[in-house]
Amino acid sequence: MLNRKINISIYSLALLPVDYLDRLGDPFETACAGKHIEPGCRPVFTSGIRAYQLATYLRLVREHYGRGVANQIGSYQRRLLQPEDDSMDKDAIAVELVRGALESERVTADAYHGSVEIPIEMNIALALLLGMPESPYYTSDAGHRIEKVSSMGKDLDWSLSQCLVKAREEIERIFSPLLACIDSGVPVDHVEAWLSDRQQGGKINYQ
């Protein structure tokens, strides 16, 4: 845990995860290492993972600084993801799908010893696979969703949900201790050093 307060503006807070995730490169390579999926689904995995990482970051901000700050940061990030021609970029679509899935009711399934709650990441995975136009299983008709899910490759939604869990845990590991030390205002040098070092697997001890 960092033991020194870091000052940073709200706009910089919005840029922080976007810049960090951009430097990491394709999230599929880190969150889905070793998984083999049909090629047509890879853009869905990549955009969906990135969107869930940003949503996880916003949740951490909300927990530390309240809903108002998180809403401001979310607005900044939507502008950053919005193409100049005002069309809906696939990453922006993924963000909206993730947000909707997170706001949906939890799903339970009957099991031998009672009902079991389905992880929220499964809701998100299905929302992305059915809702992103790039997906081979995209449908805008709610009545066709069961048919589309049935036609998916074996465990495709489960594989995506596992990648989402791994991506969420990584964002929590990186940003939770950092956000706990941020105050308000700006010098970003310590923040950048922290993120760069974490990206390389090292440790920084702020005394």
Secondary structure as UniProt FT lines:
FT   HELIX           10..24
FT   HELIX           27..31
FT   TURN            33..34
FT   HELIX           39..41
FT   HELIX           42..65
FT   HELIX           67..81
FT   TURN            84..85
FT   HELIX           90..103
FT   STRAND          108..111
FT   TURN            112..113
FT   STRAND          114..117
FT   HELIX           120..131
FT   TURN            133..134
FT   TURN            136..137
FT   HELIX           142..144
FT   HELIX           145..151
FT   TURN            154..155
FT   HELIX           156..179
FT   TURN            180..181
FT   HELIX           189..199
FT   TURN            200..201
//
